Amino acid sequence: MPEEPVYEAEVVSVAKSCSAGHEVGDRFMINTHKTGGICGYCYHDLFPTLMNMCFGGQIPWMNNEEFKYECPDRYNLVTFKVTKKK
C-alpha cells in the first residue's frame, strides 16, 4: 500500500482572534491520520476534502497540490494555505 501524502496547512490570515490560538505563520503537518495540532473544528471541516486529496480524488475547482481553506468560524475567520509535501 502506498504511503499516504502529507499536507502542510499554514495560517495565512486571521480576521479577528482565533479561539484555538492559531496565528499567522503557524504550520501544521496533516493527513487523514494526523491532525498536526490543528484546531478540531477546522480539522473536522477540512477532513472530507483532505481525504479526497490524499487518496487520489479530484475536486474540479481545486488543485491537489495547493489550495486555500477557510475555518468554519466565519466571525474570526482563519485562512489556511494547504500544500502537498510528499
C-alpha positions in Angstrom: 0.0 0.0 0.0 1.5 3.4 -1.0 2.3 5.9 1.7 -0.4 8.5 2.3 0.6 12.1 1.3 1.2 14.7 3.9 0.0 18.3 3.6 1.2 21.4 5.3 -1.6 23.8 6.5 -0.1 27.3 7.0 -2.2 30.0 8.6 -2.1 32.9 6.1 -4.7 35.2 7.8 -6.8 35.6 10.9 -9.7 38.1 10.7 -10.1 38.7 14.4 -9.0 36.3 17.1 -8.8 32.5 16.7 -10.3 30.8 19.7 -7.8 27.9 19.3 -4.9 30.4 19.4 -3.8 29.9 15.8 -1.7 32.8 14.4 -0.4 33.9 11.0 2.6 31.8 10.2 1.6 28.7 12.2 2.2 25.5 10.3 0.6 22.0 10.8 1.6 18.8 9.1 -1.7 16.9 8.4 -3.2 14.0 6.5 -6.2 11.7 7.2 -4.4 10.1 10.2 -2.5 13.1 11.6 -4.1 16.3 12.8 -0.8 18.0 13.4 -2.3 20.0 16.3 -4.7 22.0 14.1 -8.0 23.0 15.8 -10.6 20.2 15.9 -13.3 22.4 14.4 -11.0 23.2 11.4 -9.8 19.6 11.0 -13.4 18.2 11.2 -14.5 20.6 8.4 -11.4 20.1 6.3 -11.3 16.2 6.6 -13.6 15.3 3.7 -11.6 17.4 1.3 -8.3 16.2 2.7 -9.4 12.5 2.4 -10.4 13.1 -1.2 -7.0 14.7 -2.0 -4.9 12.1 0.0 -6.5 9.2 -1.9 -6.2 10.5 -5.4 -9.6 12.2 -5.8 -10.1 15.4 -7.6 -12.4 18.3 -6.9 -12.8 20.1 -10.2 -12.3 23.7 -8.9 -9.4 22.7 -6.6 -5.7 22.0 -7.1 -4.5 18.8 -5.3 -1.0 20.3 -4.8 -2.1 23.6 -3.1 -5.4 25.1 -2.1 -6.9 27.6 0.3 -9.1 26.5 3.2 -11.2 28.8 5.4 -12.1 27.9 9.0 -15.9 27.3 9.6 -15.8 30.2 12.2 -16.8 33.0 9.9 -16.6 35.7 12.6 -12.9 35.1 13.4 -12.1 33.5 10.0 -8.7 31.8 9.9 -7.5 31.1 6.4 -5.0 28.4 5.6 -2.9 27.6 2.6 -2.7 23.8 2.3 0.2 22.5 0.3 1.1 18.8 -0.6 4.5 18.0 0.8 5.0 14.3 -0.1 
